[in-house]
Amino acid sequence: MRLDLHHRPTLLKSWLATLHAPELTVSPRLVGPLPGWGQLVRSALAWHLVYALVAYAGALFVSRSDATSGIALILHDGGLPAVLLATVIIWWLGVGLSTALWWAGVQRARNRG
């Protein structure tokens, strides 16, 4: 069954299934069926927890390093609030980038018909 990538609920399921499924990819599935909502939401929550922990670990590592870059100094001098802000920024930049790549794939699929 070919997925209707113009249908909003299908688009949301496609996004969840593409970026949060066990086989992580940024290319949208064009053929269904897609997993159920419950499985997709649980998987998305688990992935976002992992994304946030990795972003936190990265921000914490930079804040405690001996690096002298502007960002490292800001994180070091800003303490926990700066590390948490950097965590959120890193996390959402990753989400935004992967979503943009997925959306580009949706646009290509729509243009192919």
Secondary structure, 3 states (H helix, E strand, C coil): CECCCCCHHHHHHHHHHHHHCCCCCCCCCCECCCCCHHHHHHHHHHHHHHHHHHHHHHHHHHHHCCCCCHHHHHHHHHHHHHHHHHHHHHHHHHHHHHHHHHHHHHHHHHHHC
